[in-house]
Amino acid sequence: MNSAIHSKQTISGDALKKLRYLFLTFFKIGLVSFGGHMALIAVIQREMVEKDKSLDEEVIIDALSIASLLPGPVAVNVVAYIGHHLQGKRGAAVSMLGILLPACSLMLLLSWFYFNYAYRGHLSELMIYTAGTVSAIILSTGINLYNKEIHGNKLKMILCAAAIGISYFCKGYLVTIGLIGAGGLIGFLAHRPASTKSKTPAQHRIDFKLSNSHKLTLFVLGLLELSFLTNAANHFNSVFLKISSVFSGISLSLFGGGYVMVPIMQSLLVGELKWITNQQFADSITFSQVTPGPILISALFVGYKLAGIMGGLIAICAIFIPSAALMLVISTVFKRNKQHQTMKNILGGIKPVVVGLIIISSLKLFQSISVDAIIIMLAITAFILSFRFKVSPVYLIGGSLFLGFIIQFSPLSL
């Protein structure tokens, strides 16, 4: 009996160690996750797949494929998927806490200064020096994935090239969805057997069964979405319920990640609800850009304006948790059927598209900035250190921030 108790304690201690690893790893990544969700994916791939070897890169691609098809912030949903994959529900919660804590803490501080002292910062000037580095890290990650997953397979190479070309000339979330859907369809058709008569029905059936807890989760999410669509927030007396209803509805309604959500949030929060002014909304987006996290961290700014610290925390929970919960329910069905041949074929077509989207995102990011000799030098150096010498993105981005600080605030620049 004592040995059984000792075994349980050992397992519990082992699980605690793994949860601590997830929190500290994602907290460290959260400190430097500038540049959008593809930048975050690149850092995760380098830290957890190549350096720590605690994760298979296939898990990242699966997570990105599912998250791209669902509403809500892609980056945080990917993190929730990875945490759940490694340590279940607790792992998902701990991972989300780790990735959001740095950005939330800084945004909370900026919001306090802003509303108490009309604080205005010019921190965005520092971020230009990280943009080239981030684009180089994303490109390095994309090429590494291409060499491992795509190179040598003609169909996959064509799909990857098509994704890069179409994404370069055509913008919008619907284009991304279309490319992923087309990749899955081509993968299915290219490997469809000529005859299926000899196979039993069970071999063709995909299991969509959900547990009672998953059904309850979907029911609650459905109520939240219904509350949002029916403008129930207008009938709530509690400001906290209003914040929860609106931001959870945004989390479950809007596809395409943070940048796609921005104009819709502006129309809702400024135009319809009149919670903040246009200037305050613009400032919230500016602050979100100088924090190492997703752009939707701006929800904290709005919540803080309405109801202080508690309002900010409720807004953050409402904007990130519902879509992450939906992601975990869908991923359970996905994992259960992942070894199904049809699912394998579909994923075989989706993966090269996802790799192509990673590569093109690095090029688009680099083109969006005003480059000079210093930024080009940083980008080339970062690519070599990342691709050839496998230097951690944490150090590369941290070094870029430090250099930007020196340039911006040195006496010679004043």
Secondary structure, DSSP 8 states (H G I E B T S, - for coil): -HHHHHHHHHHHHHHHHHHHHHHHHHHHHHHS--SSHHHHHHHHIIIIIIIS--S-HHHHHHHHHHHHHSSS-HHHHHHHHHHHHHHHHHHHHHHHHHHHHHHHHHHHHHHHHHHHH-----THHHHHHHHHHHHHHHHHHHHHHIIIIITT-HHHHHHHHHHHHHHHH--SHHHHHHHHHHHHHHHHHHT--S--TTS-HHHH-------HHHHHHHHHHHHHHHHHHTTGGGG-S-HHHHHHHHHHHHHHH--S-HHHHHHHHHIIIIIIS-SS-HHHHHHHHHHHHTSSS-GGGHHHHHHHHHHHHHHHHHHHHHHHHHHHHHHHHHHHHHHHTTTSHHHHHHHHHHHHHHHHHHHHHHHHHHHTS---HHHHHHHHHHHHHHHTT---HHHHHHHHHHHHHHHHHSGGG-
